Amino acid sequence: MSSAGRGRQPRHGVMSQVGTWDDVTKGVVLNRLGRPNPPAFFPLEQRRTISALLRRLVALDTEPEEGDEGETARVPLLELVDERLLHEETDGFRYEEMPPDREVWLRTGDLLDKDAHVRRGRDFADCTAREQDELIEAVRTAKDTWHGMHAGRVFDLWLRYACTAFYSHPAAWDEIGFGGPAYPRGYKALGIDMREPFEEQR
């Protein structure tokens, strides 16, 4: 699959519109398709755990392989979240009862592995997808705290970062049929089942 993408919208490829974008927009989007910077925020021993967590949160069931460039499997979730945390690019708010985002994420890697060892006898990343889902679900459905942190808030933070990273990538746009940025052209056909002149009819 090429970087134009052929996901669930097989006739749609957002990168076919690159010629209509201004230089700044083009630079931002093309940069997301390039090789990401290696992780610099998460300690080496946590990266497999965090990567596995992020992939389960957006239901990416397989690890990327050579030749998959452009598929959603290639979205560099770990690197995108790592870069945000490295530069402290948060969502601009924090619940009073929660530690700073960076602290929550650093605790997450160790604590997920701790839970996985208690329940499954191995690291979180070495658990099956079903086992990982069970560990994540235990946090989502907890009525009180998870290792001293508000469990619901922890899950909410995980999900916000995972989805923001995933849906910032052109491969994910192709997966959902999003036409991508339309600057400076703009969108004018606003409404259900309405399409722009440049959008393919299906």
C-alpha positions as CSV (number, residue, x, y, z in Angstrom):
1,M,0.0,0.0,0.0
2,S,1.4,3.4,-0.9
3,S,1.4,6.5,1.3
4,A,-1.8,7.6,-0.4
5,G,-3.6,4.9,1.5
6,R,-6.3,2.4,0.5
7,G,-8.0,1.5,3.7
8,R,-11.7,1.1,4.2
9,Q,-12.2,3.9,1.6
10,P,-10.5,2.1,-1.3
11,R,-11.0,4.9,-3.8
12,H,-9.9,7.6,-1.4
13,G,-6.4,8.8,-1.0
14,V,-5.9,12.1,0.8
15,M,-2.3,12.6,-0.5
16,S,-3.8,13.1,-4.0
17,Q,-4.8,16.5,-2.7
18,V,-1.3,17.6,-1.7
19,G,-0.9,19.9,-4.7
20,T,-3.8,22.1,-3.3
21,W,-2.2,22.8,0.1
22,D,-0.1,25.8,1.0
23,D,3.6,25.2,1.8
24,V,3.1,25.2,5.6
25,T,0.2,22.7,5.5
26,K,2.1,20.5,3.0
27,G,5.2,20.5,5.3
28,V,3.2,19.5,8.4
29,V,1.4,16.6,6.7
30,L,4.5,15.3,4.8
31,N,6.5,15.4,7.9
32,R,4.0,12.9,9.5
33,L,4.8,10.5,6.7
34,G,8.5,10.7,7.2
35,R,10.6,8.6,9.5
36,P,9.7,9.7,13.1
37,N,12.3,10.8,15.6
38,P,13.3,8.0,17.9
39,P,11.6,8.1,21.4
40,A,13.3,10.4,23.8
41,F,10.8,10.7,26.7
42,F,9.9,7.2,27.6
43,P,12.7,5.1,29.2
44,L,13.9,2.2,27.0
45,E,12.4,-0.4,29.3
46,Q,8.9,1.2,29.0
47,R,8.6,1.6,25.3
48,R,7.3,-1.9,24.4
49,T,4.7,-1.5,27.1
50,I,3.5,1.9,26.1
51,S,3.5,1.0,22.4
52,A,1.4,-2.1,23.1
53,L,-1.0,0.0,25.2
54,L,-1.4,2.6,22.5
55,R,-2.0,0.0,19.7
56,R,-4.7,-1.8,21.8
57,L,-6.5,1.5,22.5
58,V,-7.0,2.2,18.8
59,A,-7.4,-1.5,17.9
60,L,-4.2,-2.0,15.8
61,D,-3.9,-5.7,16.1
62,T,-0.6,-6.3,14.3
63,E,2.8,-4.9,14.4
64,P,3.9,-3.0,11.3
65,E,6.0,-4.8,8.8
66,E,8.2,-3.7,5.9
67,G,6.2,-2.8,2.9
68,D,3.2,-1.6,5.0
69,E,4.0,2.1,4.6
70,G,0.8,4.2,4.5
71,E,-1.4,1.6,6.2
72,T,-2.8,2.5,9.6
73,A,-0.5,-0.2,11.0
74,R,2.4,2.1,10.2
75,V,1.1,5.1,12.3
76,P,4.0,5.7,14.7
77,L,1.8,6.0,17.9
78,L,4.7,5.6,20.4
79,E,6.8,8.2,18.7
80,L,4.0,10.7,18.3
81,V,2.9,10.5,21.9
82,D,6.6,10.5,23.1
83,E,7.3,13.7,21.2
84,R,4.2,15.4,22.7
85,L,5.3,14.5,26.2
86,L,8.9,15.4,25.5
87,H,7.8,19.0,24.6
88,E,5.0,19.1,27.2
89,E,2.4,19.6,24.5
90,T,-0.6,18.7,26.7
91,D,-4.3,19.2,26.1
92,G,-4.1,22.4,28.1
93,F,-5.9,21.2,31.2
94,R,-5.5,18.8,34.1
95,Y,-7.9,17.4,36.6
96,E,-7.2,18.6,40.1
97,E,-6.9,15.0,41.5
98,M,-4.5,13.9,38.7
99,P,-0.7,14.2,38.5
100,P,0.8,16.0,35.5
101,D,0.3,14.1,32.2
102,R,4.0,13.3,32.0
103,E,4.0,11.7,35.4
104,V,1.0,9.6,34.6
105,W,2.5,8.2,31.5
106,L,5.8,7.4,33.2
107,R,3.9,5.6,35.9
108,T,1.7,3.8,33.4
109,G,4.6,1.8,31.9
110,D,5.7,0.4,35.2
111,L,2.3,-0.2,36.6
112,L,0.8,-2.0,33.6
113,D,3.8,-4.4,33.7
114,K,3.2,-4.8,37.4
115,D,-0.4,-5.7,36.8
116,A,0.5,-8.0,34.0
117,H,3.0,-9.9,36.1
118,V,0.5,-10.3,38.9
119,R,-2.3,-11.6,36.6
120,R,-0.4,-13.3,33.8
121,G,3.2,-13.7,34.9
122,R,4.8,-11.7,32.2
123,D,5.2,-8.2,30.8
124,F,2.2,-6.4,29.4
125,A,3.7,-6.4,25.9
126,D,4.1,-10.1,26.0
127,C,0.5,-10.8,26.8
128,T,-2.0,-11.7,24.1
129,A,-4.2,-9.0,22.7
130,R,-7.2,-10.4,24.7
131,E,-5.1,-10.4,27.9
132,Q,-4.0,-6.8,27.3
133,D,-7.6,-5.8,26.7
134,E,-8.6,-7.3,30.0
135,L,-5.9,-5.4,31.8
136,I,-6.9,-2.1,30.2
137,E,-10.6,-2.8,30.8
138,A,-9.9,-3.3,34.5
139,V,-8.6,0.3,34.6
140,R,-11.5,1.6,32.5
141,T,-14.2,0.0,34.7
142,A,-12.6,0.5,38.1
143,K,-14.9,2.2,40.5
144,D,-12.2,4.0,42.4
145,T,-8.4,4.3,41.9
146,W,-5.7,2.5,40.0
147,H,-2.5,2.5,42.0
148,G,-3.5,5.7,43.7
149,M,-4.7,7.5,40.6
150,H,-8.3,8.1,39.6
151,A,-8.8,5.1,37.3
152,G,-11.3,6.7,35.0
153,R,-9.1,9.8,34.5
154,V,-6.1,7.6,33.7
155,F,-8.1,5.7,31.0
156,D,-9.4,9.0,29.6
157,L,-5.9,10.4,29.4
158,W,-4.6,7.2,27.6
159,L,-7.4,7.4,25.1
160,R,-7.1,11.1,24.4
161,Y,-3.4,10.8,23.6
162,A,-3.8,7.6,21.6
163,C,-6.6,9.0,19.4
164,T,-5.0,12.4,18.9
165,A,-1.8,10.6,17.7
166,F,-3.7,8.1,15.5
167,Y,-6.0,10.6,13.8
168,S,-3.3,13.1,13.1
169,H,-1.8,10.8,10.5
170,P,-2.9,10.7,6.8
171,A,-3.2,6.9,6.9
172,A,-5.9,7.2,9.4
173,W,-7.6,9.9,7.4
174,D,-7.8,7.5,4.5
175,E,-9.2,4.8,6.8
176,I,-12.2,7.0,7.7
177,G,-12.6,8.8,4.4
178,F,-11.5,12.2,5.7
179,G,-10.4,14.6,2.9
180,G,-7.6,16.1,4.9
181,P,-6.8,19.8,5.3
182,A,-8.4,22.0,2.7
183,Y,-6.3,25.1,3.2
184,P,-6.4,27.5,1.5
185,R,-9.1,25.9,-0.7
186,G,-11.6,25.3,2.1
187,Y,-14.7,23.2,2.2
188,K,-18.0,24.4,1.0
189,A,-20.2,21.3,0.6
190,L,-21.3,21.0,4.3
191,G,-24.0,18.4,4.9
192,I,-24.8,14.8,5.0
193,D,-23.9,13.0,1.7
194,M,-22.6,16.2,0.2
195,R,-19.2,16.1,-1.6
196,E,-16.7,18.6,-2.8
197,P,-16.1,18.7,-6.6
198,F,-12.6,17.1,-6.0
199,E,-14.0,14.2,-4.0
200,E,-14.6,10.9,-5.9
201,Q,-18.2,9.7,-6.2
202,R,-18.7,6.3,-4.8
